[in-house]
Amino acid sequence: MKKKVLNVVVAMGVAAVFSACGDDPAGPAPGPTSSTSNDPCANVTVLSDAWLFNADKAYLIYPDGRVTDAAGNVVAQFVDGNVVGVDGGQIATGVDVGALQVCQVQPVGSSADAVDPNSSTGAIDPTSSDAMLPGSSAGIVDPNSSDAVNPGSSASVDPESSAEVVPESSSSVKNSGNPEEDIKNYPVPTLKNILGNGTSGWNTRYWDACKPHCSQTSTDGAEGKPVINSQAEYEASHYTARVCNIHDIEIPTFTYSKGLERYWIGFQNTPNACDEAQPATGGGFTCTDMAPVAVNDTLAYAFVAGSASTTSCGKCFHLQYDGSFKDASGTNAPKETHKALKGKHIIVMASNIGHDVKPGQFDLMVPGGGPGIFNALNLMIDRNDIEWGAQYGGFLTYCQQKLGYDKGLTDYQSCVTEMCNAAFGDSKYPNLLRGCLWFSNWYMAADNPTYQWEEVECPQYLLDKYSTTISTSIETNILFQSDWSKYKGGDFITTDACSKTPNAQGEYCNPEQLAADKAKTY
């Protein structure tokens, strides 16, 4: 049921500024923002500095566009002066935050820095260049200003600019394989509002579980692959994308060549479970912790397949959803799912280059999104009692065909959630279930939503999930394996029998030692 619309018209108040929110706590405030019993802020949960707004009940409007109820639950988005519920209904229009009271977080044991919300140090318009994304200390930049970066231009991305993602320091976070736990160890990056910047695109979705395209090396950068002519070039492209075996254990992205012998030496990419490995189950797969993850209610990270004309391996992009979808028209209006996604941000990193992906399109890697052309997922979960949905579109497309194309948000969310649990709930790959439920819950089960986008520096979290931790040198002494399913962790089978410099007899490898090393098994 759509909520009653309240047309709020208030006079423009004195422009004011929040104190820097870079040190705001990530969770709800530990107590009221004021000890004054009649302070309205004492009756609401303040997650970070926000404007108090009353319509049918009390709401808090945050600078990143989130709107929460008194308990701190996200219930709406604030866009262009309008408060739009997650169900797509209008809660209020014409809201001028410049005249609203500011509720601020009160740090534990401190009151000296508290700011009187009624003083001249108050709220700012979240669409202005001074608005701040909670968890950061830099501003959202007007997409029409000179600070906005057009990713189609020749201008380079300045990592020092407040218009970009703030690069994090070199990470020492150990990759646990659980995105929802790992993400807690990283700072929230600074983003700007880019709606209306003129660079439109749309998401499709897939999860084929194949070895990522960017796990393969190249000497000339063909198809956007990492270049390995020198160690410096290789490091500059963030190495190769990680690759795992069928047990979800990371394996090398390349090894000594299969044909390594006495008079010849070379290197070879690890076989791909989708088209090269014999047996297929012994090949390389996508590591499941590359499934999407929510940073907070309005920001997420994910990996994508991008167009070769738009990106290359290891590049990152900031997308902000605009509430519509690719094939929207006068007779095919955006659905509740698209409207519920409006204003949210996602930073994506290219781990695949798709030959069928168009410029501006990013094919989102999300479990349950459909395998597309290839399918290694059915090698990992070999069950014939699972409904996998459509080859292109996966679970959501199946739900649309089953329920119809004009159902509400909760209908599609419930259907997709049910399919996620049936497919991944009792598997040995919990990250596939997490990523699938992310699509239903955070992504609002939106079908091919549209966005504006820009190229940005990669957050450290994505770099850590992307970059191989094994094949970090352009040379290796790990021996080729046709079946990586036998590897359960620990040391790799290597050989020191070979050298890049031949001996006086023109031999690169000692045949006896090489034969002995090749005879070893996992």
Disulfide bonds with the S-S distance in Angstrom:
Cys41-Cys103 1.96
Cys210-Cys274 1.70
Cys214-Cys313 2.04
Cys244-Cys287 2.08
Cys316-Cys458 2.07
Cys399-Cys415 2.04
Cys420-Cys436 1.89
Cys498-Cys509 2.12
